[in-house]
């Protein structure tokens, strides 16, 4: 999932405020060419204007790319507005076990074909251990399935926390991914992995290493910058080694197109 159309980035914020269609569409197209399957759209910093801006982003991104969007907002009204113009199956980022958020977002996705990121967070806060993540994941998965959301449409995000704050956070996340993927056959796992390196130098190195380790444990979705060629090459190589690349076709195709550098 391409993460770059996020209003927290200064250039994107300026483009949204100026309604600069060309600038936003270029970012979307570059990410699609870089290998993104979904284009994340986020206008969360615009309090009061988010629904309209998010709707506009969906319209112009799909106009340029034809790709599905990941509608990224905690505000159900903004998500509903964006879904009203989205063509095809979208991904919603995200629902959690926080009661207010859960109750507001569930009606928007129940019984639909839309995919959803199920974030392992509850009213009790952020889970720190594998078991705490599994407890939340179990409740989220069961609740979503009971509301006619297929397992294949659920992407559990076990929640990455900075390893700089506690050295076990990386291992606890990786173990959670593996247990979710083996316990709940048919679901997917997803994460925004850059939190792992927060506060540390040479963050790209940690992010890339973490991505490879997570893929080895079963992770099959990442919210990343697809213009990071080294990251994308590492992902392609990791998926090949993990047995997700029949006859190494993706790896060989990437080599021929000059993506493995």
C-alpha positions in Angstrom: 0.0 0.0 0.0 1.5 3.3 -1.1 1.6 5.7 1.9 2.7 9.0 0.3 -0.6 10.8 -0.2 -0.8 11.9 3.4 -1.6 15.4 4.4 0.9 15.3 7.3 3.6 15.6 4.6 4.1 19.3 3.8 4.1 19.0 0.0 0.9 16.9 0.1 -0.8 19.3 2.5 0.1 22.2 0.2 -1.2 20.3 -2.9 -4.5 19.6 -1.2 -5.0 23.1 0.0 -4.3 24.4 -3.5 -6.4 21.6 -5.1 -3.4 20.8 -7.2 -4.8 17.8 -9.2 -1.6 17.3 -11.2 0.7 17.1 -8.1 -1.5 14.6 -6.3 -2.0 12.5 -9.4 1.7 12.3 -10.1 2.3 11.0 -6.6 -0.4 8.4 -7.1 1.0 7.3 -10.5 4.5 7.1 -9.3 3.5 4.8 -6.4 1.5 2.6 -8.8 4.5 2.3 -11.1 6.6 1.6 -8.0 4.5 -1.5 -7.2 1.7 -0.3 -4.9 -1.5 -2.3 -5.1 -3.5 0.3 -3.1 -3.1 4.0 -2.9 -3.6 5.3 0.7 -5.3 8.7 0.9 -5.3 10.6 4.2 -6.5 14.2 4.9 -6.7 13.9 8.6 -5.0 17.1 9.5 -7.8 19.2 8.0 -10.3 19.4 10.8 -13.7 20.2 9.5 -12.7 19.8 5.9 -11.5 16.2 6.0 -14.6 14.6 4.4 -14.6 16.8 1.3 -10.8 16.6 0.9 -10.8 12.9 1.3 -13.6 12.6 -1.3 -11.7 14.8 -3.7 -8.5 12.7 -3.2 -10.3 9.5 -4.0 -11.8 11.0 -7.1 -8.6 12.3 -8.6 -6.4 9.3 -7.6 -8.8 6.9 -9.2 -9.2 9.1 -12.3 -5.4 8.9 -12.8 -4.7 5.4 -11.8 -7.8 3.3 -11.9 -6.4 1.7 -8.7 -8.3 1.0 -5.5 -7.7 3.4 -2.6 -7.1 2.8 1.0 -9.3 5.3 2.8 -7.3 6.3 5.8 -9.2 8.1 8.5 -10.6 7.5 12.1 -13.6 9.6 11.1 -16.6 7.5 9.9 -18.2 10.6 8.2 -15.0 11.2 6.2 -14.9 7.5 5.2 -18.5 7.4 4.3 -18.0 10.5 2.1 -15.0 9.0 0.4 -16.8 5.7 -0.2 -19.6 7.4 -1.9 -17.4 8.2 -4.9 -15.0 5.2 -4.7 -15.1 2.9 -7.7 -14.8 -0.8 -6.9 -13.6 -2.4 -3.7 -11.8 0.0 -1.3 -9.8 -0.7 1.8 -10.7 1.0 5.0 -7.9 1.9 7.4 -8.9 1.2 10.1 -11.3 -0.4 12.6 -10.2 -1.2 16.1 -11.7 -2.6 19.3 -12.1 0.9 20.7 -15.8 0.9 21.4 -16.7 4.3 19.8 -14.6 3.7 16.7 -15.8 0.1 16.3 -19.5 1.0 16.6 -19.2 3.9 14.2 -17.2 2.1 11.5 -18.8 -1.3 11.5 -22.1 -0.2 9.8 -20.0 1.2 6.9 -18.4 -2.1 6.0 -20.8 -4.8 7.3 -22.0 -6.9 4.4 -19.9 -5.1 1.8 -17.1 -6.3 -0.3 -14.7 -3.7 1.0 -11.5 -4.7 2.7 -10.7 -3.5 6.2 -7.6 -3.1 8.3 -8.3 -4.4 11.8 -6.0 -2.6 14.2 -5.1 -4.4 17.4 -6.0 -1.6 19.8 -8.7 -1.4 22.4 -10.0 1.0 25.0 -7.4 -0.4 27.3 -4.7 1.0 25.1 -1.9 -0.4 22.9 -1.0 -4.1 23.5 2.6 -4.8 24.3 2.7 -8.6 24.2 1.9 -11.2 21.7 -0.9 -12.6 23.8 -2.5 -9.2 24.2 -2.5 -8.7 20.5 -4.0 -12.1 19.9 -6.8 -11.4 22.4 -7.8 -8.3 20.5 -7.3 -9.9 17.1 -9.6 -12.7 18.0 -12.4 -10.4 19.1 -12.0 -8.2 16.0 -11.9 -11.1 13.5 -14.9 -12.8 15.1 -16.9 -9.6 15.2 -16.2 -8.8 11.6 -17.0 -12.3 10.4 -20.3 -12.2 12.3 -21.1 -9.0 10.4 -20.7 -10.8 7.0 -17.1 -9.7 6.3 -15.2 -12.5 4.7 -11.9 -13.6 6.2 -10.1 -12.8 3.0 -11.2 -9.1 3.4 -9.7 -8.7 6.9 -6.2 -7.4 7.3 -5.1 -7.6 10.9 -2.6 -4.9 12.0 -0.9 -6.2 15.2 0.4 -2.7 15.8 4.1 -1.9 15.5 5.7 -0.1 18.4 9.2 1.5 18.5 11.9 -0.9 19.5 13.8 2.0 21.0 11.3 2.2 23.8 11.3 -1.5 24.6 13.6 -4.1 23.1 11.0 -6.8 23.0 8.5 -4.9 20.8 9.9 -6.2 17.6 9.9 -9.8 18.6 6.4 -9.5 20.2 5.0 -8.1 16.9 6.7 -10.8 14.8 5.4 -13.6 17.0 1.9 -12.1 16.8 2.0 -12.0 13.0 2.9 -15.7 12.9 0.3 -16.8 15.4 -2.5 -14.8 13.6 -1.6 -16.2 10.3 -1.5 -19.8 11.5 -4.5 -19.6 13.9 -6.9 -17.7 11.6 -6.5 -19.4 8.2 -7.7 -17.0 5.4 -7.1 -13.7 7.1 -4.3 -11.3 6.2 -1.8 -9.3 8.2 -0.9 -5.7 7.5 1.2 -3.0 9.2 2.8 0.4 8.9 6.3 -0.7 9.8 8.2 2.6 10.1 7.2 2.9 13.8 9.7 0.2 14.6 12.6 2.5 13.9 11.2 5.7 15.6 13.9 7.6 17.4 16.8 5.7 16.0 19.4 6.5 13.3 19.5 5.1 9.8 15.8 4.2 10.0 15.7 2.8 6.4 18.0 0.0 7.5 15.8 -1.1 10.4 12.6 -0.7 8.4 14.0 -2.9 5.5 15.3 -5.6 7.9 12.0 -5.6 9.8 10.0 -6.0 6.6 12.0 -9.0 5.6 11.6 -10.6 9.0 7.9 -9.9 9.1 7.4 -11.4 5.6 9.2 -14.5 6.8 6.7 -14.8 9.7 3.7 -14.6 7.2 3.0 -10.8 6.9 1.3 -10.2 3.5 0.6 -6.5 3.6 2.7 -3.4 4.1 2.0 0.3 4.2 5.2 1.7 2.8 6.8 4.1 0.4 6.9 2.1 -2.9 9.4 4.6 -4.4 12.0 3.2 -2.0 13.6 0.9 -4.6 15.7 -1.0 -2.0 12.7 -1.7 0.2 10.7 -3.0 -2.8 13.6 -5.2 -3.9 13.9 -6.6 -0.4 10.1 -7.4 -0.4 10.3 -9.1 -3.7 13.2 -11.2 -2.6 11.7 -12.1 0.8 8.4 -13.2 -0.8 10.3 -15.4 -3.2 12.2 -17.1 -0.4 9.0 -17.4 1.6 7.5 -19.5 -1.2 4.9 -16.9 -2.4 6.4 -16.5 -5.9 5.5 -19.5 -8.1 8.6 -20.5 -10.1 10.2 -17.2 -9.0 8.2 -15.5 -11.7 7.9 -12.2 -9.9 11.6 -12.1 -8.9 12.7 -12.8 -12.5 10.3 -10.2 -13.9 11.6 -7.7 -11.4 15.1 -8.5 -12.5 14.4 -8.1 -16.1 12.7 -4.7 -15.5 15.7 -3.4 -13.5 13.9 -3.3 -10.1 16.5 -5.5 -8.3 19.4 -3.1 -7.7 
